[in-house]
């Protein structure tokens, strides 16, 4: 049931581009899961979410504000974000929904109809 | 006033070993601390949320860029005191309801406070801020007397 929380960290198909791993939370809510990923500086245009071979991949490319001046103190990371999860078989991949608000990406992953508990009427 | 040394954000490069290097770094920084400060900083070291902050300086302005994903504008507070800029606030758990079960919790929810000393005097009355895509940009115009001036040779 909690395969969604299993991360894919295998190095097969090593990325040439450098990414940072953003913090993410997975919450089982209602009839599915909610996945929250922090990607400051990423808006709708910079998001690339895909499902392939049961792997959910979220890439966020930043569009940071252009600031005039010289950098005198630096803590942020310049890399874009990447996070991968293996999808639980109970999730209906066709109905995954995503939104991004103030750099927080929220995905709703509903369970497929056939795995939902149901009452069976006695005839 | 608490001036806290910046703690590296818990973002690690993409690699299979990042969990371990992260843990190692934490342990290393823990042992590097003087004994007297380890208690005071315990909360910061292990649980706190200290958003990443960049500081820029131009001829006219000092600009602070702070990464604060998933906040509401109303929950961010900016204050200026004695040459230091403080950004603080509280991140609330949004749209959660009874019966939710956390499978994995990496996002930090709660209050944070970030203080930084400014390199020069600024005009407190003209400070402006924007919050976009989870990034807060605070523009602090320099005080007139510290702005660079061209002096004409007569």
Interface residues (C-beta under 8 A of the other chain):
Chain A: X2 X4 X5 X9 X10 X11 X15 X18 X19 X20 X21 X22 X23 X24 X25 X26 X27 X28 X29 X30 X33 X34 X36 X38 X39 X40 X41 X42 X43 X63 X64 X65 X67 X68 X69 X70 X71 X72 X73 X74 X75 X76 X77 X79 X82 X101 X102 X103 X104
Chain B: X6 X8 X9 X10 X11 X12 X13 X14 X15 X16 X18 X52 X53 X54 X55 X56 X57 X58 X61 X62 X63 X65 X67 X68 X69 X70 X71 X72 X96 X97 X99 X100 X101 X102 X103 X104 X105 X106 X107 X108 X116 X119 X130 X131 X132 X133 X134 X135 X137
